[in-house]
Amino acid sequence: PRRLAGLLAALDETLRASAAELDLPRAETELQARPSERLEPWPLLEHAWATVAPQAALRHVQARFRPHADPRQLGTVYGSARWLGRMLVECLESALVHAEAGSTIEIEHRPDGPRAQIVLRGCQAFASERDGASWRLVLAILDAHGGALRVEHDDDRRDLLIELPTGAPHQADPELGLAQAQRFASDLAALRERARRQAAPLTETPELPAGDHR
């Protein structure tokens, strides 16, 4: 059984590397358009974990989510839901592959000024040379969104930290600045209009019919 498990793990790593190599040029081509969907980071993270949950169950690995603020109040990001989701799945899969059976991956989401941080604490994600293709794919996706990826060490703990800009579309190309600014202004106007409508019943006084002095 141990030998079979080792062979299956090696096959899984080969398939992951091949998929990342194939998708890298596809991602770079699709992300040249700088997609600017308005996205909530927390649902993206939850969906990514749901994608790898069956694999985590087979490896007897669990996740513990630790938001540092109300997820509904965290800043939004702009980009491609498909590729940002793929980036998170790649990070979680790498953490799973290198996790010990029965362990728990701690996942934090915390605001940091104009950026959102997603941290996989105490994990060995991308700790092997065999993660090279996946690492390059993740970096390409983050670069297209103005984000960053780094590994931090605290004593004997190793954390993977993902950063994404929040609050406005990433302006990587000056020629697209106007279109992105218009999209952001449109979203902001829609949010203000919704807030105005929600507040209206509390602040507006209904007009009484003529002659009605009740």
C-alpha positions in Angstrom: 0.0 0.0 0.0 2.8 2.5 0.8 4.5 1.8 -2.6 1.2 2.2 -4.4 0.5 5.5 -2.5 3.9 6.8 -3.5 3.3 5.9 -7.2 -0.1 7.6 -7.1 1.5 10.7 -5.5 4.2 10.9 -8.1 1.6 10.5 -10.9 -0.5 13.3 -9.3 2.5 15.6 -9.2 3.3 14.9 -12.9 -0.3 15.6 -13.9 -0.4 18.9 -12.0 2.9 20.0 -13.5 1.7 19.1 -17.0 -1.6 21.0 -16.5 0.3 24.1 -15.3 2.7 24.0 -18.2 -0.2 23.8 -20.7 -2.2 26.5 -19.1 0.6 29.0 -18.6 0.6 30.4 -22.2 -3.2 30.3 -22.2 -3.3 32.4 -19.0 -0.8 34.9 -20.4 -2.9 35.3 -23.6 -6.2 35.7 -21.9 -4.9 38.0 -19.2 -3.5 40.4 -21.7 -6.9 42.0 -21.9 -6.7 42.8 -18.2 -10.2 41.6 -17.3 -11.8 43.7 -14.6 -14.6 41.7 -13.0 -15.5 43.0 -9.5 -14.8 40.1 -7.2 -15.2 39.4 -3.5 -12.0 37.7 -2.2 -13.6 35.5 0.5 -16.1 33.7 -1.7 -13.2 33.1 -4.2 -11.2 31.5 -1.4 -14.1 29.4 -0.3 -14.8 28.2 -3.8 -11.1 27.3 -4.3 -11.2 25.2 -1.1 -14.4 23.4 -2.2 -12.5 22.5 -5.4 -9.7 20.8 -3.6 -11.8 19.4 -0.7 -12.2 15.9 -2.2 -8.4 15.7 -2.5 -8.0 17.0 1.0 -10.4 14.3 2.3 -8.4 11.6 0.7 -5.3 12.9 2.3 -7.1 13.5 5.7 -6.1 17.2 5.6 -8.5 19.9 6.9 -8.7 23.6 6.6 -9.2 26.2 9.3 -10.4 29.6 8.1 -9.5 32.7 10.1 -10.8 36.0 8.7 -9.4 39.0 10.5 -12.5 41.1 9.7 -16.1 40.6 8.6 -15.7 39.0 5.1 -18.6 41.2 3.9 -16.6 44.3 4.7 -13.3 43.4 3.1 -12.2 45.2 0.0 -13.0 43.9 -3.4 -10.5 43.0 -6.1 -10.8 43.4 -9.9 -9.7 40.8 -12.4 -10.6 37.4 -13.8 -12.6 35.1 -11.5 -11.5 32.1 -13.5 -7.8 32.8 -13.3 -7.7 34.1 -9.7 -9.6 31.0 -8.7 -7.1 28.9 -10.5 -4.3 30.7 -8.7 -5.8 29.9 -5.3 -6.4 26.3 -6.3 -2.8 25.9 -7.3 -1.6 27.3 -4.0 -4.0 25.1 -2.0 -3.1 22.0 -4.0 0.6 22.5 -3.4 0.0 22.9 0.3 -2.1 19.7 0.3 0.5 17.7 -1.6 3.2 18.6 1.0 1.0 18.4 4.1 1.1 15.5 6.5 -1.9 13.2 6.9 -4.2 14.4 9.6 -2.8 17.9 9.6 -4.7 21.2 9.3 -4.0 24.1 6.9 -4.7 27.5 8.5 -6.0 30.0 6.0 -6.1 33.7 6.9 -7.6 36.6 5.1 -6.7 40.0 6.3 -7.0 43.6 5.0 -3.7 45.5 4.7 -4.5 49.1 3.6 -5.1 49.1 -0.2 -4.3 45.4 -0.4 -5.8 42.1 0.6 -3.6 39.3 2.0 -4.4 35.6 2.0 -2.0 33.6 4.1 -1.5 29.8 4.2 0.2 29.5 7.6 2.6 26.8 8.5 2.5 25.1 5.1 5.1 23.7 2.6 3.4 25.0 -0.6 5.9 25.2 -3.5 8.6 23.7 -1.3 9.7 21.3 -4.1 11.4 21.8 -7.4 8.5 19.8 -8.9 6.2 22.7 -8.1 8.1 24.9 -10.7 5.4 24.9 -13.4 2.6 25.6 -10.8 4.8 28.4 -9.2 5.3 30.1 -12.6 1.6 29.9 -13.4 0.6 31.5 -10.1 3.2 34.2 -10.5 1.9 35.0 -14.0 -1.7 35.3 -12.8 -0.7 37.5 -9.9 1.5 39.7 -12.0 -1.4 40.3 -14.4 -3.5 41.5 -11.4 -0.9 43.6 -9.8 -0.4 41.1 -7.0 2.5 39.4 -5.4 3.5 36.0 -3.8 6.1 35.5 -1.2 7.3 32.9 1.4 7.9 34.2 4.9 9.7 32.3 7.7 8.9 32.9 11.4 11.1 30.8 13.6 10.4 27.3 12.4 7.1 28.2 10.7 6.8 28.7 6.9 3.9 30.9 5.6 2.8 31.5 2.0 1.5 35.0 1.6 -0.6 36.1 -1.4 -1.3 39.8 -1.9 -3.8 41.4 -4.2 -4.7 45.1 -4.7 -8.2 46.2 -3.7 -10.5 49.2 -4.3 -9.8 49.8 -8.0 -8.9 47.9 -11.2 -5.2 47.2 -11.6 -3.8 49.7 -14.1 -1.0 47.7 -15.8 -1.4 49.4 -19.2 -1.8 53.2 -19.3 -3.9 52.9 -22.4 -6.5 51.0 -20.4 -6.5 53.4 -17.6 -9.6 55.4 -18.8 -11.7 52.3 -19.4 -10.8 50.9 -16.0 -11.5 54.2 -14.3 -14.9 54.3 -16.0 -15.7 50.8 -14.8 -14.7 51.7 -11.2 -16.7 54.9 -11.3 -19.7 53.0 -12.5 -19.4 50.4 -9.7 -19.0 53.2 -7.2 -22.0 55.0 -8.4 -24.1 51.8 -8.3 -23.0 51.2 -4.7 -23.9 54.8 -3.7 -27.3 54.5 -5.4 -28.0 51.3 -3.5 -27.1 52.9 -0.2 -29.3 55.8 -1.0 -32.3 53.6 -1.8 -31.8 51.6 1.4 -31.6 54.8 3.5 -34.6 56.5 1.8 -37.4 54.8 3.8 -35.7 56.0 7.0 -35.1 59.6 6.0 -37.9 60.6 3.6 -41.2 61.9 4.9 -44.2 60.7 2.8 -46.4 63.5 1.4 -49.9 63.7 2.8 -52.9 64.1 0.4 -54.4 67.6 0.2 -56.7 68.2 3.1 -55.4 65.3 5.2 -54.0 66.9 8.4 -53.6 63.8 10.5 
